[in-house]
Amino acid sequence: MLKKPIGRRIWSTLGPLLPVIVAVILLQVLFGAPLLAPKTEMTYTEFKAALRAGQIQTATVGVDQISGKLAADKAADASKAADATKFYYTVRVDDPDLLKDLEASKVNATGQAATKE
């Protein structure tokens, strides 16, 4: 009785799983990085100062929190910009001028609906 070579046995076992492994790795690379990226906690005062200085790129305004992405440093290399992406969050304060300030700073702002419990 002839045995299959070791390479063929491994390929016949792992072959069907290879597309699944590639898909999981691809999903992790595409969607996992922003979820795992560290977020910088800011006070609301620091958030407003960063907003006035043009350092806020995006803002998601929730019921009790504001979060988003900080703008890349203007002096940073384009190749380093992707690696230098920083996220922030802060506690939302009742500020009637917040939307006007976001629009004036040309921040891409979105709202976040309250979750039902």
Phi and psi in radians as a Rosetta constraint file:
Dihedral C 1 N 2 CA 2 C 2 CIRCULARHARMONIC -1.605 0.35
Dihedral N 2 CA 2 C 2 N 3 CIRCULARHARMONIC 2.342 0.35
Dihedral C 2 N 3 CA 3 C 3 CIRCULARHARMONIC -1.626 0.35
Dihedral N 3 CA 3 C 3 N 4 CIRCULARHARMONIC 2.621 0.35
Dihedral C 3 N 4 CA 4 C 4 CIRCULARHARMONIC -1.233 0.35
Dihedral N 4 CA 4 C 4 N 5 CIRCULARHARMONIC 2.558 0.35
Dihedral C 4 N 5 CA 5 C 5 CIRCULARHARMONIC -1.051 0.35
Dihedral N 5 CA 5 C 5 N 6 CIRCULARHARMONIC 2.673 0.35
Dihedral C 5 N 6 CA 6 C 6 CIRCULARHARMONIC -1.001 0.35
Dihedral N 6 CA 6 C 6 N 7 CIRCULARHARMONIC -0.715 0.35
Dihedral C 6 N 7 CA 7 C 7 CIRCULARHARMONIC -1.042 0.35
Dihedral N 7 CA 7 C 7 N 8 CIRCULARHARMONIC -0.709 0.35
Dihedral C 7 N 8 CA 8 C 8 CIRCULARHARMONIC -1.225 0.35
Dihedral N 8 CA 8 C 8 N 9 CIRCULARHARMONIC -0.628 0.35
Dihedral C 8 N 9 CA 9 C 9 CIRCULARHARMONIC -1.146 0.35
Dihedral N 9 CA 9 C 9 N 10 CIRCULARHARMONIC -0.727 0.35
Dihedral C 9 N 10 CA 10 C 10 CIRCULARHARMONIC -1.156 0.35
Dihedral N 10 CA 10 C 10 N 11 CIRCULARHARMONIC -0.796 0.35
Dihedral C 10 N 11 CA 11 C 11 CIRCULARHARMONIC -1.101 0.35
Dihedral N 11 CA 11 C 11 N 12 CIRCULARHARMONIC -0.693 0.35
Dihedral C 11 N 12 CA 12 C 12 CIRCULARHARMONIC -1.209 0.35
Dihedral N 12 CA 12 C 12 N 13 CIRCULARHARMONIC -0.442 0.35
Dihedral C 12 N 13 CA 13 C 13 CIRCULARHARMONIC -1.462 0.35
Dihedral N 13 CA 13 C 13 N 14 CIRCULARHARMONIC -0.811 0.35
Dihedral C 13 N 14 CA 14 C 14 CIRCULARHARMONIC -1.520 0.35
Dihedral N 14 CA 14 C 14 N 15 CIRCULARHARMONIC -0.354 0.35
Dihedral C 14 N 15 CA 15 C 15 CIRCULARHARMONIC -0.898 0.35
Dihedral N 15 CA 15 C 15 N 16 CIRCULARHARMONIC -0.909 0.35
Dihedral C 15 N 16 CA 16 C 16 CIRCULARHARMONIC -1.155 0.35
Dihedral N 16 CA 16 C 16 N 17 CIRCULARHARMONIC -0.419 0.35
Dihedral C 16 N 17 CA 17 C 17 CIRCULARHARMONIC -1.501 0.35
Dihedral N 17 CA 17 C 17 N 18 CIRCULARHARMONIC -0.299 0.35
Dihedral C 17 N 18 CA 18 C 18 CIRCULARHARMONIC -1.002 0.35
Dihedral N 18 CA 18 C 18 N 19 CIRCULARHARMONIC -0.814 0.35
Dihedral C 18 N 19 CA 19 C 19 CIRCULARHARMONIC -1.069 0.35
Dihedral N 19 CA 19 C 19 N 20 CIRCULARHARMONIC -0.607 0.35
Dihedral C 19 N 20 CA 20 C 20 CIRCULARHARMONIC -1.173 0.35
Dihedral N 20 CA 20 C 20 N 21 CIRCULARHARMONIC -0.759 0.35
Dihedral C 20 N 21 CA 21 C 21 CIRCULARHARMONIC -1.100 0.35
Dihedral N 21 CA 21 C 21 N 22 CIRCULARHARMONIC -0.773 0.35
Dihedral C 21 N 22 CA 22 C 22 CIRCULARHARMONIC -1.097 0.35
Dihedral N 22 CA 22 C 22 N 23 CIRCULARHARMONIC -0.736 0.35
Dihedral C 22 N 23 CA 23 C 23 CIRCULARHARMONIC -1.102 0.35
Dihedral N 23 CA 23 C 23 N 24 CIRCULARHARMONIC -0.740 0.35
Dihedral C 23 N 24 CA 24 C 24 CIRCULARHARMONIC -1.118 0.35
Dihedral N 24 CA 24 C 24 N 25 CIRCULARHARMONIC -0.753 0.35
Dihedral C 24 N 25 CA 25 C 25 CIRCULARHARMONIC -1.129 0.35
Dihedral N 25 CA 25 C 25 N 26 CIRCULARHARMONIC -0.741 0.35
Dihedral C 25 N 26 CA 26 C 26 CIRCULARHARMONIC -1.097 0.35
Dihedral N 26 CA 26 C 26 N 27 CIRCULARHARMONIC -0.765 0.35
Dihedral C 26 N 27 CA 27 C 27 CIRCULARHARMONIC -1.102 0.35
Dihedral N 27 CA 27 C 27 N 28 CIRCULARHARMONIC -0.679 0.35
Dihedral C 27 N 28 CA 28 C 28 CIRCULARHARMONIC -1.111 0.35
Dihedral N 28 CA 28 C 28 N 29 CIRCULARHARMONIC -0.746 0.35
Dihedral C 28 N 29 CA 29 C 29 CIRCULARHARMONIC -1.164 0.35
Dihedral N 29 CA 29 C 29 N 30 CIRCULARHARMONIC -0.763 0.35
Dihedral C 29 N 30 CA 30 C 30 CIRCULARHARMONIC -1.295 0.35
Dihedral N 30 CA 30 C 30 N 31 CIRCULARHARMONIC -0.743 0.35
Dihedral C 30 N 31 CA 31 C 31 CIRCULARHARMONIC -1.970 0.35
Dihedral N 31 CA 31 C 31 N 32 CIRCULARHARMONIC -0.292 0.35
Dihedral C 31 N 32 CA 32 C 32 CIRCULARHARMONIC -1.377 0.35
Dihedral N 32 CA 32 C 32 N 33 CIRCULARHARMONIC -0.578 0.35
Dihedral C 32 N 33 CA 33 C 33 CIRCULARHARMONIC -1.068 0.35
Dihedral N 33 CA 33 C 33 N 34 CIRCULARHARMONIC -0.858 0.35
Dihedral C 33 N 34 CA 34 C 34 CIRCULARHARMONIC -1.121 0.35
Dihedral N 34 CA 34 C 34 N 35 CIRCULARHARMONIC -0.541 0.35
Dihedral C 34 N 35 CA 35 C 35 CIRCULARHARMONIC -1.266 0.35
Dihedral N 35 CA 35 C 35 N 36 CIRCULARHARMONIC -0.548 0.35
Dihedral C 35 N 36 CA 36 C 36 CIRCULARHARMONIC -1.666 0.35
Dihedral N 36 CA 36 C 36 N 37 CIRCULARHARMONIC -0.178 0.35
Dihedral C 36 N 37 CA 37 C 37 CIRCULARHARMONIC -1.124 0.35
Dihedral N 37 CA 37 C 37 N 38 CIRCULARHARMONIC 2.399 0.35
Dihedral C 37 N 38 CA 38 C 38 CIRCULARHARMONIC -1.163 0.35
Dihedral N 38 CA 38 C 38 N 39 CIRCULARHARMONIC 2.508 0.35
Dihedral C 38 N 39 CA 39 C 39 CIRCULARHARMONIC -1.886 0.35
Dihedral N 39 CA 39 C 39 N 40 CIRCULARHARMONIC 2.416 0.35
Dihedral C 39 N 40 CA 40 C 40 CIRCULARHARMONIC -1.573 0.35
Dihedral N 40 CA 40 C 40 N 41 CIRCULARHARMONIC 2.197 0.35
Dihedral C 40 N 41 CA 41 C 41 CIRCULARHARMONIC -1.434 0.35
Dihedral N 41 CA 41 C 41 N 42 CIRCULARHARMONIC 2.299 0.35
Dihedral C 41 N 42 CA 42 C 42 CIRCULARHARMONIC -2.163 0.35
Dihedral N 42 CA 42 C 42 N 43 CIRCULARHARMONIC 2.647 0.35
Dihedral C 42 N 43 CA 43 C 43 CIRCULARHARMONIC -1.356 0.35
Dihedral N 43 CA 43 C 43 N 44 CIRCULARHARMONIC 2.863 0.35
Dihedral C 43 N 44 CA 44 C 44 CIRCULARHARMONIC -1.123 0.35
Dihedral N 44 CA 44 C 44 N 45 CIRCULARHARMONIC -0.605 0.35
Dihedral C 44 N 45 CA 45 C 45 CIRCULARHARMONIC -1.107 0.35
Dihedral N 45 CA 45 C 45 N 46 CIRCULARHARMONIC -0.748 0.35
Dihedral C 45 N 46 CA 46 C 46 CIRCULARHARMONIC -1.130 0.35
Dihedral N 46 CA 46 C 46 N 47 CIRCULARHARMONIC -0.671 0.35
Dihedral C 46 N 47 CA 47 C 47 CIRCULARHARMONIC -1.074 0.35
Dihedral N 47 CA 47 C 47 N 48 CIRCULARHARMONIC -0.822 0.35
Dihedral C 47 N 48 CA 48 C 48 CIRCULARHARMONIC -1.122 0.35
Dihedral N 48 CA 48 C 48 N 49 CIRCULARHARMONIC -0.666 0.35
Dihedral C 48 N 49 CA 49 C 49 CIRCULARHARMONIC -1.150 0.35
Dihedral N 49 CA 49 C 49 N 50 CIRCULARHARMONIC -0.733 0.35
Dihedral C 49 N 50 CA 50 C 50 CIRCULARHARMONIC -1.143 0.35
Dihedral N 50 CA 50 C 50 N 51 CIRCULARHARMONIC -0.623 0.35
Dihedral C 50 N 51 CA 51 C 51 CIRCULARHARMONIC -1.117 0.35
Dihedral N 51 CA 51 C 51 N 52 CIRCULARHARMONIC -0.813 0.35
Dihedral C 51 N 52 CA 52 C 52 CIRCULARHARMONIC -1.133 0.35
Dihedral N 52 CA 52 C 52 N 53 CIRCULARHARMONIC -0.544 0.35
Dihedral C 52 N 53 CA 53 C 53 CIRCULARHARMONIC -1.473 0.35
Dihedral N 53 CA 53 C 53 N 54 CIRCULARHARMONIC -0.004 0.35
Dihedral C 53 N 54 CA 54 C 54 CIRCULARHARMONIC 1.339 0.35
Dihedral N 54 CA 54 C 54 N 55 CIRCULARHARMONIC 0.408 0.35
Dihedral C 54 N 55 CA 55 C 55 CIRCULARHARMONIC -1.646 0.35
Dihedral N 55 CA 55 C 55 N 56 CIRCULARHARMONIC -0.036 0.35
Dihedral C 55 N 56 CA 56 C 56 CIRCULARHARMONIC -1.764 0.35
Dihedral N 56 CA 56 C 56 N 57 CIRCULARHARMONIC 2.174 0.35
Dihedral C 56 N 57 CA 57 C 57 CIRCULARHARMONIC -1.677 0.35
Dihedral N 57 CA 57 C 57 N 58 CIRCULARHARMONIC -0.809 0.35
Dihedral C 57 N 58 CA 58 C 58 CIRCULARHARMONIC -2.314 0.35
Dihedral N 58 CA 58 C 58 N 59 CIRCULARHARMONIC 2.718 0.35
Dihedral C 58 N 59 CA 59 C 59 CIRCULARHARMONIC -2.537 0.35
Dihedral N 59 CA 59 C 59 N 60 CIRCULARHARMONIC 2.221 0.35
Dihedral C 59 N 60 CA 60 C 60 CIRCULARHARMONIC -1.904 0.35
Dihedral N 60 CA 60 C 60 N 61 CIRCULARHARMONIC 1.990 0.35
Dihedral C 60 N 61 CA 61 C 61 CIRCULARHARMONIC -1.695 0.35
Dihedral N 61 CA 61 C 61 N 62 CIRCULARHARMONIC 2.016 0.35
Dihedral C 61 N 62 CA 62 C 62 CIRCULARHARMONIC -1.821 0.35
Dihedral N 62 CA 62 C 62 N 63 CIRCULARHARMONIC -3.052 0.35
Dihedral C 62 N 63 CA 63 C 63 CIRCULARHARMONIC -1.114 0.35
Dihedral N 63 CA 63 C 63 N 64 CIRCULARHARMONIC -0.732 0.35
Dihedral C 63 N 64 CA 64 C 64 CIRCULARHARMONIC -2.234 0.35
Dihedral N 64 CA 64 C 64 N 65 CIRCULARHARMONIC 0.102 0.35
Dihedral C 64 N 65 CA 65 C 65 CIRCULARHARMONIC -2.578 0.35
Dihedral N 65 CA 65 C 65 N 66 CIRCULARHARMONIC 2.605 0.35
Dihedral C 65 N 66 CA 66 C 66 CIRCULARHARMONIC -2.101 0.35
Dihedral N 66 CA 66 C 66 N 67 CIRCULARHARMONIC 2.287 0.35
Dihedral C 66 N 67 CA 67 C 67 CIRCULARHARMONIC -2.465 0.35
Dihedral N 67 CA 67 C 67 N 68 CIRCULARHARMONIC 2.869 0.35
Dihedral C 67 N 68 CA 68 C 68 CIRCULARHARMONIC 2.923 0.35
Dihedral N 68 CA 68 C 68 N 69 CIRCULARHARMONIC -2.796 0.35
Dihedral C 68 N 69 CA 69 C 69 CIRCULARHARMONIC -1.969 0.35
Dihedral N 69 CA 69 C 69 N 70 CIRCULARHARMONIC 2.383 0.35
Dihedral C 69 N 70 CA 70 C 70 CIRCULARHARMONIC -1.401 0.35
Dihedral N 70 CA 70 C 70 N 71 CIRCULARHARMONIC 2.544 0.35
Dihedral C 70 N 71 CA 71 C 71 CIRCULARHARMONIC -1.170 0.35
Dihedral N 71 CA 71 C 71 N 72 CIRCULARHARMONIC 2.523 0.35
Dihedral C 71 N 72 CA 72 C 72 CIRCULARHARMONIC -1.165 0.35
Dihedral N 72 CA 72 C 72 N 73 CIRCULARHARMONIC 2.552 0.35
Dihedral C 72 N 73 CA 73 C 73 CIRCULARHARMONIC -1.071 0.35
Dihedral N 73 CA 73 C 73 N 74 CIRCULARHARMONIC 2.295 0.35
Dihedral C 73 N 74 CA 74 C 74 CIRCULARHARMONIC -1.053 0.35
Dihedral N 74 CA 74 C 74 N 75 CIRCULARHARMONIC -0.530 0.35
Dihedral C 74 N 75 CA 75 C 75 CIRCULARHARMONIC -1.479 0.35
Dihedral N 75 CA 75 C 75 N 76 CIRCULARHARMONIC -0.167 0.35
Dihedral C 75 N 76 CA 76 C 76 CIRCULARHARMONIC -1.222 0.35
Dihedral N 76 CA 76 C 76 N 77 CIRCULARHARMONIC 2.593 0.35
Dihedral C 76 N 77 CA 77 C 77 CIRCULARHARMONIC -1.122 0.35
Dihedral N 77 CA 77 C 77 N 78 CIRCULARHARMONIC 2.633 0.35
Dihedral C 77 N 78 CA 78 C 78 CIRCULARHARMONIC -1.102 0.35
Dihedral N 78 CA 78 C 78 N 79 CIRCULARHARMONIC -0.607 0.35
Dihedral C 78 N 79 CA 79 C 79 CIRCULARHARMONIC -1.239 0.35
Dihedral N 79 CA 79 C 79 N 80 CIRCULARHARMONIC -0.528 0.35
Dihedral C 79 N 80 CA 80 C 80 CIRCULARHARMONIC -1.485 0.35
Dihedral N 80 CA 80 C 80 N 81 CIRCULARHARMONIC -0.287 0.35
Dihedral C 80 N 81 CA 81 C 81 CIRCULARHARMONIC -1.072 0.35
Dihedral N 81 CA 81 C 81 N 82 CIRCULARHARMONIC -0.700 0.35
Dihedral C 81 N 82 CA 82 C 82 CIRCULARHARMONIC -1.158 0.35
Dihedral N 82 CA 82 C 82 N 83 CIRCULARHARMONIC -0.662 0.35
Dihedral C 82 N 83 CA 83 C 83 CIRCULARHARMONIC -1.315 0.35
Dihedral N 83 CA 83 C 83 N 84 CIRCULARHARMONIC -0.393 0.35
Dihedral C 83 N 84 CA 84 C 84 CIRCULARHARMONIC -1.632 0.35
Dihedral N 84 CA 84 C 84 N 85 CIRCULARHARMONIC 0.179 0.35
Dihedral C 84 N 85 CA 85 C 85 CIRCULARHARMONIC -1.084 0.35
Dihedral N 85 CA 85 C 85 N 86 CIRCULARHARMONIC 2.223 0.35
Dihedral C 85 N 86 CA 86 C 86 CIRCULARHARMONIC -2.177 0.35
Dihedral N 86 CA 86 C 86 N 87 CIRCULARHARMONIC 2.476 0.35
Dihedral C 86 N 87 CA 87 C 87 CIRCULARHARMONIC -1.964 0.35
Dihedral N 87 CA 87 C 87 N 88 CIRCULARHARMONIC 2.706 0.35
Dihedral C 87 N 88 CA 88 C 88 CIRCULARHARMONIC -2.404 0.35
Dihedral N 88 CA 88 C 88 N 89 CIRCULARHARMONIC 2.877 0.35
Dihedral C 88 N 89 CA 89 C 89 CIRCULARHARMONIC -2.657 0.35
Dihedral N 89 CA 89 C 89 N 90 CIRCULARHARMONIC 2.678 0.35
Dihedral C 89 N 90 CA 90 C 90 CIRCULARHARMONIC -2.635 0.35
Dihedral N 90 CA 90 C 90 N 91 CIRCULARHARMONIC 2.779 0.35
Dihedral C 90 N 91 CA 91 C 91 CIRCULARHARMONIC -1.315 0.35
Dihedral N 91 CA 91 C 91 N 92 CIRCULARHARMONIC 2.348 0.35
Dihedral C 91 N 92 CA 92 C 92 CIRCULARHARMONIC -1.343 0.35
Dihedral N 92 CA 92 C 92 N 93 CIRCULARHARMONIC 2.359 0.35
Dihedral C 92 N 93 CA 93 C 93 CIRCULARHARMONIC -1.974 0.35
Dihedral N 93 CA 93 C 93 N 94 CIRCULARHARMONIC 2.543 0.35
Dihedral C 93 N 94 CA 94 C 94 CIRCULARHARMONIC -1.161 0.35
Dihedral N 94 CA 94 C 94 N 95 CIRCULARHARMONIC 1.780 0.35
Dihedral C 94 N 95 CA 95 C 95 CIRCULARHARMONIC -2.292 0.35
Dihedral N 95 CA 95 C 95 N 96 CIRCULARHARMONIC 1.823 0.35
Dihedral C 95 N 96 CA 96 C 96 CIRCULARHARMONIC -1.130 0.35
Dihedral N 96 CA 96 C 96 N 97 CIRCULARHARMONIC -0.322 0.35
Dihedral C 96 N 97 CA 97 C 97 CIRCULARHARMONIC -1.655 0.35
Dihedral N 97 CA 97 C 97 N 98 CIRCULARHARMONIC 0.054 0.35
Dihedral C 97 N 98 CA 98 C 98 CIRCULARHARMONIC -1.017 0.35
Dihedral N 98 CA 98 C 98 N 99 CIRCULARHARMONIC -0.885 0.35
Dihedral C 98 N 99 CA 99 C 99 CIRCULARHARMONIC -1.080 0.35
Dihedral N 99 CA 99 C 99 N 100 CIRCULARHARMONIC -0.719 0.35
Dihedral C 99 N 100 CA 100 C 100 CIRCULARHARMONIC -1.094 0.35
Dihedral N 100 CA 100 C 100 N 101 CIRCULARHARMONIC -0.720 0.35
Dihedral C 100 N 101 CA 101 C 101 CIRCULARHARMONIC -1.137 0.35
Dihedral N 101 CA 101 C 101 N 102 CIRCULARHARMONIC -0.705 0.35
Dihedral C 101 N 102 CA 102 C 102 CIRCULARHARMONIC -1.111 0.35
Dihedral N 102 CA 102 C 102 N 103 CIRCULARHARMONIC -0.765 0.35
Dihedral C 102 N 103 CA 103 C 103 CIRCULARHARMONIC -1.149 0.35
Dihedral N 103 CA 103 C 103 N 104 CIRCULARHARMONIC -0.714 0.35
Dihedral C 103 N 104 CA 104 C 104 CIRCULARHARMONIC -1.106 0.35
Dihedral N 104 CA 104 C 104 N 105 CIRCULARHARMONIC -0.565 0.35
Dihedral C 104 N 105 CA 105 C 105 CIRCULARHARMONIC -1.567 0.35
Dihedral N 105 CA 105 C 105 N 106 CIRCULARHARMONIC 0.067 0.35
Dihedral C 105 N 106 CA 106 C 106 CIRCULARHARMONIC 0.987 0.35
Dihedral N 106 CA 106 C 106 N 107 CIRCULARHARMONIC 0.778 0.35
Dihedral C 106 N 107 CA 107 C 107 CIRCULARHARMONIC -1.569 0.35
Dihedral N 107 CA 107 C 107 N 108 CIRCULARHARMONIC 2.366 0.35
Dihedral C 107 N 108 CA 108 C 108 CIRCULARHARMONIC -1.308 0.35
Dihedral N 108 CA 108 C 108 N 109 CIRCULARHARMONIC 1.749 0.35
Dihedral C 108 N 109 CA 109 C 109 CIRCULARHARMONIC -1.881 0.35
Dihedral N 109 CA 109 C 109 N 110 CIRCULARHARMONIC 2.452 0.35
Dihedral C 109 N 110 CA 110 C 110 CIRCULARHARMONIC -2.320 0.35
Dihedral N 110 CA 110 C 110 N 111 CIRCULARHARMONIC 2.771 0.35
Dihedral C 110 N 111 CA 111 C 111 CIRCULARHARMONIC -1.776 0.35
Dihedral N 111 CA 111 C 111 N 112 CIRCULARHARMONIC 2.759 0.35
Dihedral C 111 N 112 CA 112 C 112 CIRCULARHARMONIC -2.209 0.35
Dihedral N 112 CA 112 C 112 N 113 CIRCULARHARMONIC 2.135 0.35
Dihedral C 112 N 113 CA 113 C 113 CIRCULARHARMONIC -1.211 0.35
Dihedral N 113 CA 113 C 113 N 114 CIRCULARHARMONIC 2.621 0.35
Dihedral C 113 N 114 CA 114 C 114 CIRCULARHARMONIC -1.206 0.35
Dihedral N 114 CA 114 C 114 N 115 CIRCULARHARMONIC 2.466 0.35
Dihedral C 114 N 115 CA 115 C 115 CIRCULARHARMONIC -1.444 0.35
Dihedral N 115 CA 115 C 115 N 116 CIRCULARHARMONIC 2.447 0.35
Dihedral C 115 N 116 CA 116 C 116 CIRCULARHARMONIC -1.523 0.35
Dihedral N 116 CA 116 C 116 N 117 CIRCULARHARMONIC 2.316 0.35
